[in-house]
Amino acid sequence: MNDLYRLQFIFRDVLDNPNLILNETTSVENCQGWDSVATVQMVLAIENEYNIRFKTDEVARIRSVSDILRFLNPYIT
Amino acid sequence: MCSNVIEFTSENIKATVAHACLQQTTDEDLFRKINDLFVLAPDYNRELLASCLASIESRNLLDSPGLSPYLADGSIWRRIDIGIWLVARLLDLRSETASALGLWNSIIDRQIGEISEALLARARLYGKTGDIQQAFSDIRNSLQNKRNYTFLLKVAKFYQRLRQQAIPKAVKSIRLAYLSSTTTDFITQILQVACFREGIDIELYTAPYGAFRQDVLNPNSGLFKFKPDFVIIATNWRDANLPWFVDNPTEQIMGVVDEFNNLWKILLQRLPCRVIQYNFDLPDLDPYGHLSLSMDGGRLQILRQINQRLAEITPPSVAVLDLDHVSAKFGKKAWFDAPYWHIAKQYPAHEALPILVDHNVALIRAGLGLNKKVLVLDLDNTLWGGVIGEDGLDGIKLGSSSPEGESFKTFQHYVLGLKERGVLLAVCSKNNESDAKLPFQMHDETVLHLDDFVIFIANWIDKPTNLRQIAAKLNLGIDSFVFLDDNPVERALVRRELPDVAVPEVGSDPVSYVEALDRGLYFEALTLSEEDKERHKSYKANFIRDELAINATSVDEFLKSLQMVAEVGPFSEHVLPRIVQLIGKTNQFNLTTRRYSEEQVRQMISRGNWTQYFRLRDRFGDNGLVGVMIARQIPGDKMTLEIDTWLMSCRVIGRRMEEFMLQTLIEAANTAGVSKIKGVYIQTAKNLMVSDFYDRMGFKKIMISDAGVFYELDLNDHTINSCKFIKRGN
């Protein structure tokens, strides 16, 4: 799946950075503008895009793109 | 695996299948495979679009030479709805700004796919090229009818960046403080863009998290340094701090009410500001169930009493936002979104923020005197079903005889309620005045009557011109107008010519009109005086009959923008039922009003008469078969053609299709070697709008008798004016 790239569109919108290139190592630590508010907004946009709902605990643990992909996987396969 | 996809049609193709298919495709095959998908599913599809984009970007094929033919001018993708979107997005990513801009213009003009998204994309391009005000204008339009949180957030982020470069042109600029015990980041971002949508620029202050009371009590706080014009105290049920069951109800109620009363007093003493105070939403879940309401001390009962008391004691500078009612409008279950309360202290649910923000904006607007004052209404298919000039008093749908008629009556009832509370009503309709007034005078079930309207305009002039005239007569700003019309073409014309007029997107089902008008919160006010209620009377019913000047240039421009295409042809079996229907019921644009049965029309065809039907498409859709002409050769006179029937459905009046029809007839006459066209106008009670039609078309009047007014057009000294606005296409 091209989920990484679909996430990339969402990140670009939420962080308002149209040229952002995302990879699995992108995280709260190394991505400008990615704070706790942005995490919630990304999660909402992802839930919207994939029409799924994460568990509360999962949202609380998201720190990186690989976390998102890992939590997303069971919902979309 | 991909062969599976072939079984899918445009109706059932699933983006997930497309995903899988694109993923398995080799790089070399990818564009061809996307092309196959588009042929199968050419309609705009958000998910499919995202898949295609992702598959190209993830393989780094953005600059691949194989892609170029698909992006080039005239490519197959550019001719398909989903394809043109993909090309525009790809050109954006490749930073081919000029080409991308051209495509977004075309997508927006032709209303392909999600227009709000397209406007945002174009705004981003303008942002890149430094055309900031143009970007603001597109953002404003993108917000008009879209209330989805994720979308608003996306716009908000971009807006904030733009606003650092330039302040948007605004009707009013205000300083606004948002005080809340919950997270404020989410709501304030979209509050700012929602205000911008209404022409209000806000400079924002938020209190430190969970400390709004201290902020008000401390005279040296950030709040007072900021000096806001508006203070929103955004409370919710948690701020009342009540247990499930209260032992001392009276004291508890007094305690909460006094606390907020005290905060207002302090605020208003220290600042010349307005306060918007949320009341307390009644929680969804309660262990006491109905007992919570029926027992003295039940939490729901206490909260209701607090809300009641707050509404009673508010001073003039404080407006209560009825949070409990807003939560009910939205739906309590979704409003109380538990996860995000625990994750982010966000309350209410994100999806509820747009409606909550709209209510804030309505009260801010009211506080600034920017609320709407006039409701201008269309008539046919807006206040009743059908067309009065065609269907007559007995034919229109209004009242209990049909579900549709009932919903029109319900709508009239709501409109009457607006009038009674001081909103001025006006009519602006394309109609003959006497027809237009008839239902208000004579219909048994009409709720509205002529004297409910301060101005009544029924003519054939374009609506922006009429609206300007109404504004001048009432001496009110056109920005205080709401315009309600069932016809998307009229709505588009008004939005385009008069961007300050509010034009609700009412849809095509009368059952949704009340909701569309109510949800717009156009007429929210902070107080209602006796003068407000009597305002209507002070505008003496003032029916405008003056001929109004048409602003020709702008209407021409609009007609051009409609991109009208007419399909024409001689009568054939499959269009005959519609032709006979039009012949049987068209009253207004009908020069002879001759009614023929299907059999009679068949005979006219078989006798070799010239027959022609006209269908009209525009960028809003297909208007269907709307024009009919029949002409016959006079026995013994091969040089003359006589128009027997010329009619046009009223839904396309004002589009200049009559010129196109005449042009078609003249071309046919020339081909047949005819040099003269004869026509007759036969007057009826309903076709006065075409009484001088042949004169206007350049025909010469040759005789007036009881049988009609007779005309001739000599083709030898007549030059064809080809119709500028309608192209021919089949």
Interface residues (C-beta under 8 A of the other chain):
Chain A: M1 N2 L4 Y5 R6 Q8 F9 D13 V14 L15 D16 P18 S36 V37 V40 Q41 L44 A45 N48 E49 T56 V59 A60
Chain B: H19 L22 Q23 A50 S51 L53 A54 S55 E57 S58 D92 R124 Y149 T150 L153 K154 K157 F158 Q160 R161 T183 D185 F186 A338 P339 Y340 H342 I343 A344 Q346 H350
